[in-house]
Amino acid sequence: MRWPLWRVAVAESSMEPTLWPGDWLLVWRGWRAGGPRHVRSGQVVVACHPDKPGMLLVKRVGRRDADGWYLVSDNPGAGAVDSDRFGPVAPELIKGTLLLRYHRGPGKDA
């Protein structure tokens, strides 16, 4: 069994103004190793990049199509890496859904 909660740091500006670099996210990844099964349009999720397995993405779920979930950025003008570049994301690449956002503050250790 694995811990269902996960802490993830926001590193880029593609989700501004919702999420800012330096924000921390508490993410629900569920009890099952396959990731969350209840993903809805509008949710913020953490997913693996489909072409770079070690790269995590924090994106908003846009819609579902036949090939998977279409993930979008809230700030596409920031040079966002999202489904506009790599297409839909397979459901098994979505690793968790956002529960809580918090900011650690300047000069504080994580």
ABEGO torsion letter per residue (X at the ends): XBBABBBBBBABAAAOAABBBGBBBBBBAEABAAEBABBBBGBBBBBBBAABAABBBBBBBABBBAAEBBBBBABAAAGBBBAAAAEBBBAAABABBBABBBBAEBGBBX
